[in-house]
């Protein structure tokens, strides 16, 4: 029988973040290249770096996910 165990939530280290809007992003499949650039500029901790990864590519490629893994 499978054992189901709880796990700790992943949270931003700085809980006093001034605006969560600067670090959040919509789902990756609805982000346009222009919106991606804006999200990258908005905050160095924006989740877009984990979702898409390499900011130098316009299209989502496997290398983007390898780059995201490093972050």
BALOBA-1460 file (C-alpha; in Angstrom, 3 decimals):
// residues 71
<rec num="1" residu="x" x="0.000" y="0.000" z="0.000"/>
<rec num="2" residu="x" x="1.235" y="3.494" z="-0.802"/>
<rec num="3" residu="x" x="2.349" y="5.677" z="2.062"/>
<rec num="4" residu="x" x="1.212" y="9.263" z="1.796"/>
<rec num="5" residu="x" x="3.158" y="11.813" z="3.799"/>
<rec num="6" residu="x" x="2.837" y="15.588" z="4.012"/>
<rec num="7" residu="x" x="5.636" y="17.816" z="2.770"/>
<rec num="8" residu="x" x="6.679" y="21.335" z="3.652"/>
<rec num="9" residu="x" x="5.454" y="24.144" z="1.461"/>
<rec num="10" residu="x" x="7.908" y="26.053" z="-0.699"/>
<rec num="11" residu="x" x="7.873" y="29.749" z="0.157"/>
<rec num="12" residu="x" x="9.828" y="32.817" z="-0.743"/>
<rec num="13" residu="x" x="12.610" y="33.324" z="1.806"/>
<rec num="14" residu="x" x="11.709" y="36.966" z="2.339"/>
<rec num="15" residu="x" x="8.243" y="36.876" z="3.869"/>
<rec num="16" residu="x" x="8.202" y="40.672" z="4.086"/>
<rec num="17" residu="x" x="8.199" y="40.968" z="0.275"/>
<rec num="18" residu="x" x="6.742" y="44.389" z="-0.520"/>
<rec num="19" residu="x" x="4.580" y="43.178" z="-3.368"/>
<rec num="20" residu="x" x="3.937" y="39.574" z="-4.288"/>
<rec num="21" residu="x" x="2.686" y="40.862" z="-7.637"/>
<rec num="22" residu="x" x="6.309" y="41.518" z="-8.613"/>
<rec num="23" residu="x" x="7.364" y="37.916" z="-7.991"/>
<rec num="24" residu="x" x="4.332" y="36.071" z="-9.390"/>
<rec num="25" residu="x" x="3.636" y="35.144" z="-13.014"/>
<rec num="26" residu="x" x="0.788" y="33.620" z="-15.015"/>
<rec num="27" residu="x" x="1.048" y="30.017" z="-16.282"/>
<rec num="28" residu="x" x="3.941" y="29.542" z="-18.692"/>
<rec num="29" residu="x" x="1.760" y="28.612" z="-21.656"/>
<rec num="30" residu="x" x="0.018" y="32.003" z="-21.742"/>
<rec num="31" residu="x" x="3.105" y="34.228" z="-21.369"/>
<rec num="32" residu="x" x="3.993" y="36.149" z="-24.521"/>
<rec num="33" residu="x" x="7.633" y="37.037" z="-25.288"/>
<rec num="34" residu="x" x="6.902" y="40.698" z="-24.450"/>
<rec num="35" residu="x" x="5.263" y="39.764" z="-21.147"/>
<rec num="36" residu="x" x="8.192" y="37.466" z="-20.355"/>
<rec num="37" residu="x" x="10.603" y="40.399" z="-20.732"/>
<rec num="38" residu="x" x="8.472" y="42.574" z="-18.460"/>
<rec num="39" residu="x" x="8.302" y="39.856" z="-15.793"/>
<rec num="40" residu="x" x="12.070" y="39.396" z="-15.920"/>
<rec num="41" residu="x" x="12.521" y="43.142" z="-15.364"/>
<rec num="42" residu="x" x="9.970" y="43.352" z="-12.553"/>
<rec num="43" residu="x" x="12.021" y="41.589" z="-9.867"/>
<rec num="44" residu="x" x="15.133" y="39.378" z="-9.696"/>
<rec num="45" residu="x" x="13.107" y="36.878" z="-7.630"/>
<rec num="46" residu="x" x="10.255" y="36.577" z="-10.127"/>
<rec num="47" residu="x" x="9.102" y="32.998" z="-10.551"/>
<rec num="48" residu="x" x="9.404" y="33.345" z="-14.343"/>
<rec num="49" residu="x" x="13.062" y="32.383" z="-13.949"/>
<rec num="50" residu="x" x="11.976" y="29.000" z="-12.595"/>
<rec num="51" residu="x" x="9.098" y="28.541" z="-15.023"/>
<rec num="52" residu="x" x="10.894" y="29.449" z="-18.248"/>
<rec num="53" residu="x" x="14.537" y="29.844" z="-17.328"/>
<rec num="54" residu="x" x="16.869" y="31.294" z="-19.927"/>
<rec num="55" residu="x" x="15.876" y="34.916" z="-20.584"/>
<rec num="56" residu="x" x="17.842" y="35.075" z="-23.855"/>
<rec num="57" residu="x" x="15.467" y="32.783" z="-25.802"/>
<rec num="58" residu="x" x="12.222" y="33.965" z="-27.352"/>
<rec num="59" residu="x" x="10.798" y="30.441" z="-27.696"/>
<rec num="60" residu="x" x="10.526" y="27.836" z="-24.952"/>
<rec num="61" residu="x" x="13.163" y="25.187" z="-25.603"/>
<rec num="62" residu="x" x="14.499" y="22.248" z="-23.561"/>
<rec num="63" residu="x" x="17.580" y="24.340" z="-22.731"/>
<rec num="64" residu="x" x="15.303" y="26.842" z="-20.989"/>
<rec num="65" residu="x" x="14.300" y="24.186" z="-18.504"/>
<rec num="66" residu="x" x="17.922" y="23.154" z="-17.930"/>
<rec num="67" residu="x" x="18.679" y="26.799" z="-17.142"/>
<rec num="68" residu="x" x="15.691" y="26.990" z="-14.784"/>
<rec num="69" residu="x" x="16.948" y="23.912" z="-12.950"/>
<rec num="70" residu="x" x="20.153" y="25.797" z="-12.066"/>
<rec num="71" residu="x" x="18.149" y="28.563" z="-10.368"/>
